[in-house]
């Protein structure tokens, strides 16, 4: 492996790690209770809460990425990073509006999985994070920042 390929590999790995850490913090610690409860609501109220969450999420990921880039003195293409982060944040927004994620999943072989663990009307089910929809949401987010890491290493 030549030096250029090694540099790309290191950049990819470091960017992915930073985005993963930023994802964990931004999607869970930085999201407010109001954003979490209302980001899927109809109309401007839901869109506004989702947008606030995604902007905080993206800022948290970029902060983690900034630390890694500065500490490791990485060369990251600003253009490809911007394209990757746009993809990352747009897909995050769409997935967190929830209805588009469920719509897509219901047309794929995961059509039953997406509803696994949902609270059933008329029962005493308790809401929890261990749902099929949550697992699909998180996997989509990870795929998006994987793509961002690949693009950033170009």
LUMDO-162072 format. One record per residue (C-alpha): residue number from 0; residue in one letter; x, y, z. Coordinates in nm, 3 decimals. Each point is the difference from the previous one (the first is absolute). Example, Ala and Ser with C-alpha at 12.3 -4.5 7.8 and 13.67 -1.06 7.14 Angstrom:
<nodes>
<node 0; A; <1.230; -0.450; 0.780>>
<node 1; S; <0.137; 0.344; -0.066>>
</nodes>
This chain:
<nodes>
<node 0; X; <0.000; 0.000; 0.000>>
<node 1; X; <0.144; 0.335; -0.099>>
<node 2; X; <0.007; 0.308; 0.224>>
<node 3; X; <-0.298; 0.164; -0.172>>
<node 4; X; <-0.219; -0.309; 0.046>>
<node 5; X; <0.109; -0.030; 0.362>>
<node 6; X; <-0.086; 0.365; 0.061>>
<node 7; X; <-0.346; -0.055; -0.152>>
<node 8; X; <-0.055; -0.304; 0.220>>
<node 9; X; <0.104; 0.186; 0.316>>
<node 10; X; <-0.222; 0.296; -0.096>>
<node 11; X; <-0.297; -0.228; -0.062>>
<node 12; X; <0.045; -0.184; 0.331>>
<node 13; X; <0.049; 0.319; 0.202>>
<node 14; X; <-0.293; 0.180; -0.162>>
<node 15; X; <-0.226; -0.302; 0.050>>
<node 16; X; <0.100; -0.027; 0.366>>
<node 17; X; <-0.062; 0.371; 0.057>>
<node 18; X; <-0.339; -0.010; -0.172>>
<node 19; X; <-0.097; -0.311; 0.196>>
<node 20; X; <0.088; 0.166; 0.331>>
<node 21; X; <-0.173; 0.321; -0.110>>
<node 22; X; <-0.302; -0.207; -0.101>>
<node 23; X; <-0.025; -0.165; 0.342>>
<node 24; X; <0.024; 0.335; 0.179>>
<node 25; X; <-0.209; 0.201; -0.246>>
<node 26; X; <-0.281; -0.249; -0.045>>
<node 27; X; <-0.040; -0.078; 0.370>>
<node 28; X; <0.160; 0.256; 0.231>>
<node 29; X; <-0.049; 0.319; -0.202>>
<node 30; X; <-0.358; -0.066; -0.112>>
<node 31; X; <-0.250; 0.169; 0.233>>
<node 32; X; <-0.307; -0.175; 0.135>>
<node 33; X; <-0.219; 0.232; -0.210>>
<node 34; X; <0.191; -0.078; -0.317>>
<node 35; X; <-0.021; -0.375; 0.065>>
<node 36; X; <-0.372; 0.011; 0.076>>
<node 37; X; <-0.100; 0.235; -0.281>>
<node 38; X; <0.236; -0.045; -0.297>>
<node 39; X; <-0.247; -0.230; -0.173>>
<node 40; X; <-0.310; 0.214; 0.059>>
<node 41; X; <-0.187; 0.137; -0.302>>
<node 42; X; <0.042; 0.352; -0.131>>
<node 43; X; <0.254; 0.268; 0.078>>
<node 44; X; <0.017; -0.094; 0.369>>
<node 45; X; <0.137; -0.345; -0.082>>
<node 46; X; <0.229; 0.127; -0.275>>
<node 47; X; <0.141; 0.270; 0.230>>
<node 48; X; <0.075; -0.249; 0.279>>
<node 49; X; <0.162; -0.241; -0.244>>
<node 50; X; <0.209; 0.277; -0.156>>
<node 51; X; <0.122; 0.118; 0.343>>
<node 52; X; <0.098; -0.357; 0.086>>
<node 53; X; <0.183; -0.060; -0.329>>
<node 54; X; <0.190; 0.329; 0.025>>
<node 55; X; <0.113; -0.084; 0.354>>
<node 56; X; <0.087; -0.352; -0.111>>
<node 57; X; <0.208; 0.129; -0.292>>
<node 58; X; <0.176; 0.257; 0.217>>
<node 59; X; <0.091; -0.272; 0.248>>
<node 60; X; <0.139; -0.222; -0.276>>
<node 61; X; <0.197; 0.288; -0.150>>
<node 62; X; <0.144; 0.088; 0.342>>
<node 63; X; <0.120; -0.359; 0.045>>
<node 64; X; <0.137; 0.002; -0.354>>
<node 65; X; <0.176; 0.331; 0.058>>
<node 66; X; <0.183; -0.141; 0.301>>
<node 67; X; <0.115; -0.305; -0.197>>
<node 68; X; <0.109; 0.205; -0.301>>
<node 69; X; <0.199; 0.242; 0.218>>
<node 70; X; <0.158; -0.258; 0.230>>
<node 71; X; <0.095; -0.241; -0.280>>
<node 72; X; <0.077; 0.275; -0.254>>
<node 73; X; <-0.223; -0.171; -0.257>>
<node 74; X; <-0.051; 0.122; -0.352>>
<node 75; X; <-0.374; -0.004; -0.065>>
<node 76; X; <-0.151; 0.131; -0.322>>
<node 77; X; <-0.234; 0.284; 0.099>>
<node 78; X; <-0.212; -0.053; -0.312>>
<node 79; X; <-0.043; -0.375; 0.052>>
<node 80; X; <-0.056; 0.048; 0.373>>
<node 81; X; <-0.273; 0.254; -0.076>>
<node 82; X; <-0.164; -0.238; -0.247>>
<node 83; X; <0.024; -0.288; 0.247>>
<node 84; X; <-0.136; 0.203; 0.292>>
<node 85; X; <-0.287; 0.123; -0.215>>
<node 86; X; <-0.089; -0.361; -0.083>>
<node 87; X; <0.043; -0.092; 0.368>>
<node 88; X; <-0.224; 0.279; 0.131>>
<node 89; X; <-0.270; -0.025; -0.267>>
<node 90; X; <-0.038; -0.376; 0.051>>
<node 91; X; <-0.001; 0.055; 0.377>>
<node 92; X; <-0.280; 0.255; -0.034>>
<node 93; X; <-0.207; -0.226; -0.226>>
<node 94; X; <0.046; -0.304; 0.226>>
<node 95; X; <-0.084; 0.198; 0.314>>
<node 96; X; <-0.326; 0.125; -0.148>>
<node 97; X; <-0.081; -0.374; 0.042>>
<node 98; X; <-0.280; -0.033; -0.258>>
<node 99; X; <0.242; -0.012; -0.299>>
<node 100; X; <0.212; -0.268; 0.175>>
<node 101; X; <-0.308; -0.212; 0.071>>
<node 102; X; <-0.130; 0.056; -0.355>>
<node 103; X; <0.329; -0.124; -0.147>>
<node 104; X; <0.032; -0.294; 0.239>>
<node 105; X; <-0.354; -0.117; -0.077>>
<node 106; X; <0.100; -0.037; -0.365>>
<node 107; X; <0.309; -0.208; 0.078>>
<node 108; X; <0.051; -0.341; 0.160>>
<node 109; X; <0.007; 0.174; 0.341>>
<node 110; X; <-0.369; 0.098; -0.022>>
<node 111; X; <-0.088; -0.196; 0.316>>
<node 112; X; <0.327; 0.070; 0.183>>
<node 113; X; <-0.057; 0.377; -0.011>>
<node 114; X; <-0.308; -0.048; 0.222>>
<node 115; X; <0.168; -0.235; 0.249>>
<node 116; X; <-0.039; 0.129; 0.355>>
<node 117; X; <-0.253; 0.273; -0.082>>
<node 118; X; <-0.247; 0.100; 0.267>>
<node 119; X; <-0.332; -0.161; -0.092>>
<node 120; X; <-0.315; 0.209; 0.039>>
<node 121; X; <-0.229; -0.120; 0.278>>
<node 122; X; <0.276; -0.184; 0.190>>
<node 123; X; <0.221; 0.083; 0.294>>
<node 124; X; <0.316; -0.022; -0.215>>
<node 125; X; <0.272; 0.239; 0.111>>
<node 126; X; <0.201; 0.198; -0.259>>
<node 127; X; <0.368; -0.090; -0.023>>
<node 128; X; <0.299; 0.044; -0.228>>
<node 129; X; <0.026; -0.368; -0.092>>
<node 130; X; <-0.220; 0.022; -0.308>>
<node 131; X; <0.056; -0.106; -0.357>>
<node 132; X; <-0.051; 0.358; -0.113>>
<node 133; X; <0.272; 0.121; 0.238>>
<node 134; X; <0.243; -0.266; -0.126>>
<node 135; X; <-0.068; 0.096; -0.363>>
<node 136; X; <0.033; 0.371; 0.086>>
<node 137; X; <0.339; -0.054; 0.165>>
<node 138; X; <0.129; -0.221; -0.280>>
<node 139; X; <-0.097; 0.260; -0.261>>
<node 140; X; <0.185; 0.270; 0.196>>
<node 141; X; <0.314; -0.217; 0.018>>
<node 142; X; <-0.014; -0.069; -0.374>>
<node 143; X; <-0.023; 0.374; -0.065>>
<node 144; X; <0.306; 0.087; 0.204>>
<node 145; X; <0.185; -0.297; -0.150>>
<node 146; X; <-0.060; 0.166; -0.339>>
<node 147; X; <0.114; 0.334; 0.145>>
<node 148; X; <0.323; -0.161; 0.124>>
<node 149; X; <0.066; -0.156; -0.342>>
<node 150; X; <-0.060; 0.331; -0.177>>
<node 151; X; <0.217; 0.188; 0.250>>
<node 152; X; <0.295; -0.225; -0.078>>
<node 153; X; <-0.008; 0.085; -0.374>>
</nodes>
